[in-house]
Amino acid sequence: MPKIISANLNGIRSAASKGFFTWLAKQDADFVCVQELKAQAPDMTPEFLNPGGYHGHFHYAEKKGYSGTGVYSKIEPDRVVIGFGSPEFDAEGRYVRCDFGQLTVISVYCPSGSSGPERQEAKFRFMDLFMVHLQQLHAEGREIVICGDWNIAHKEIDLKNWKGNKKNSGFLPEEREWMTRLFDEVGYVDVHRGLDPREEQYTWWSNRGQAYAKNVGWRIDYHVATPGIAAKATTVAVYKDEKFSDHAPLTIEYGAL
């Protein structure tokens, strides 16, 4: 019965100093997908590489202090794939795939377009390329769970101030339609929403103002899964008792495959 955690760390060193790995040791998770390491290989301590005996596999960005993804697992994967085949975005350290029998666990960190038009155009390029990849993945016929920061709030319920964000990156019509296509046409499932349809299930809060204190957030971290394993999801939790990052860890437990 796999337990899978997704956590954008906003810097692995920063998250560690705030107790992330102490918390993780108590979770007994089978797989942990992390994003935004903001570290390169020389920065990774033994604790970061193999916390509590986990096997860790990572995709580092070429740019220092930027992006980066990883997958921790209790068992060693049968196969590891670093990057999804795009020279532009693989240079940014955005994708780690690990296969375990018939299960594939992927950690992804999709680009943000909030810093300006140039990055938004890059985000659209990523979306076009990644959609093709996601379709190819689905066609493999495996059970797949893709965890990570997708940097898109899908529906109005997924962010507090949706009316004021219609023209902002992360809630643009094109981005939301892309997510709809992923679920309705390609056939993936938004596992969190399938288990918990309530409002205010946010996973990220701006550092501006009192966003966290007032729970003015966005739900941009997801478990996106194939229907078979999605149907076996039993519990979901957004952990907010401690603050390791500007994101909260998202934990979903699944029944046996």
N, C-alpha and C positions, 0 to 999 in steps of 0.2 A: 504494500500500500504506500506508494511514493508520496513523500511530502516535499514540495518544491517551493523555494523562496526566490523572489526576485527583489533585488535591492540596488538602486542607483546610489553609489557611495559618495558622489561628489568629492572624490579624492580618497583613495584607500588609506593613506596615512592619517588624514583627518578623521575618517570614520573610526579607524582603530583607536585613535586617541580619545574618542568619545564612547568607547566601549562596545563597538560593533562585534568584535570577535569574542568578547566575554558573553555577550547575548547569544551569539550564534552557537556557542558551545552547549547551550542549554536547549537548543531547538530540536535536536535529533532529526535534522532534515536530511533527506537522501540526496537532493540536488540543490545547489545554490547558484543562481545566476547573478552576477554582479556587473555593473556598468559604471562608466566614468571613473576608471581607476586613477587617472591623472598621474600615471607612473610608467616608467620603463623597466625593462628587465633588471638593470642594476639596482633599482630602488626597492625591489621585492625581497623582503626579509623571509626567513623560514616560516614565520607565522602567517605571512601573506600568501606564501606559495602553498603551504600544506597545513592549514589550521586544524588542530585536533585530529590530524591524520587523514584529512580529506585529500583527494587527488585534485590538483588544480591545473587548469589549462587556460591560457591567456592569449589575447590579441592586443598587442601594444600599438599605440599610434606612433608614427614616425616623429611627429611634433612633440616636444617635451611638455609634460604637464597637461596633456590634452587627451580626452576621450579614453579609450581602452575598455575591454570587456573580458569576462572570465566565467568559467563554469567550475564549481567545486562538486565533487561526487564522492560518495562513500566507496564506490567500486571504480576500478580503472575502466575507462571507456574502451569499447572494441575498436572505435575509430574516432579520430579527432580531425575536424576540418577548420582551419583558421582562414577567415575571410570568405566572401560569397562570390568572388570572381570579378569584382569591379576594381580596377587599378586605382581609380580616384578615391573610392570610399574604403577600400581595404587598407590604404595608407593611413587611414584615420582610426584603425583599430576597433571596428564596430561589430564584429561577428565571430562567435565561437560556436561550433556545432560538435556535440558529443553523442555518439551512438552507443546504446546499451541494449543488446538483443534487438527486439522490434521497436524499442522506444528511442526517439531522438529528442534530446534536450538542447535548446539553442538559447544563448544569451545575445541580445541585440541592443544596440544603442543607436536609434535613428537620429539623424541630424535635427538640430533646431534651426529655425529660420529667423529667430527673433532679433538677431544682431543687425539685420539689414537686408536690403533687396538681393545682394549677391549671395548671401547664405540661403535665402529663401529659394532662389533659383537652384542652388545646389541641392536643397531639400527636395525640390520637385524632380530633379534628375535622379536622386536616390530612390524616390518613390516609384518612378517608372522602372528602374532596374530591379528594385527589390520585389515589385509585384510579379515580374516575370520569374524571378527566383522562387518566390512563394508558390506560384502555380506549379513549377517544376518539382518543388518539394512535395507538394500535396499529391502529385501524380506518382510519387514513389510508393505510395500505399502503406507507409509506416505510420505508427502513432507518434505524433509530434507535439511538443509543447515549446512554444517560442516565448521566452520571458524577457521583459525589458522595458526600457523607457522608449516609447514610440513617439513621444513629443506631439501627440495629437489627442485632443479630447473629442470623443466621437459624437456625443449628443449633448443637448442643452443641460441634461441632468448631470453631466460630467464636469461641470465647472460652475463656480458660484456666480460670477458676473458674466454670464454668456451673452447678454445683450450688448455689453460694452466691448466684447472681444470678437465680434463677427468679422472684423477686418484685420485681426491680429494673427500672426503665425501661431499655429497650434489649434486654431478653430476656424480656419478659412474654409469656405464651401468646398474647394477642391480637395482639401485634406480630409474633410469629413466624408465626402463621397468616396474617396479612396478606401477609407475604413469600411464603409458600407459595402463596397464591392468585395472587399476581402472576406467579409462575413456572408453576404447574401449570394454572391456569385461564385467565388472560389471555393467556399465551403468550410472556412475555419470558424471557430467559435470563440467568443469573448467569454471566457470561463467565469471570471469575476461577476459579470452582469447576470450570467445564467443562475448563479447561486444567490446573489444579493441585489435586488432591484431598487434598494433604498437610495434616497438622495444623500448627498454629502459624503460619498465614499471616495474622498480625495486621496491622492498619493504624493502630491507635490504642492508646495507653497512658496510663493515668492519671498525673498528676503526683505522686500520693501515693506515699509509700514508695519502693521501688526497682522499680516496675513495669516501666519500660523496660529497666533493667539485667538484670532477671530474666525479661524477655519475658512478663510477665503482661498480655496484651493482649486486644483485641477486633478482630474483622474487621467493620468497619461502613462502610467505603468500598467502593463497587462500581462496576463497569461493568455496567449492566443494558441489554440490547440485544434487538432483534428477531432471530428465528432466522437470517435470511439472513446478516447481517453477523457474528453470533455464530459461525456455522459457519466463518467465514474467519479467526477469531482464531488466531494462531500462537504468540505468546510473551507471558508475563506476568511482571512483576517488581515486587516491593515494595522500594523503595529505602531502605536503612537505614544506609548508610555515613556519611551526614551527617544531622543532626537539625535540620530547619528549623522544626518545629512539634511538637505532641503527636501529629500524624498523620504517616504516611509516604506519599510519592507512590506511586500505583499506575499502572503503565504497561502498556498492552496494545497489541501490534501486530496489525494485521489485514491479510489479503490484499486484493488489488484487488477492488473491487465489480464 
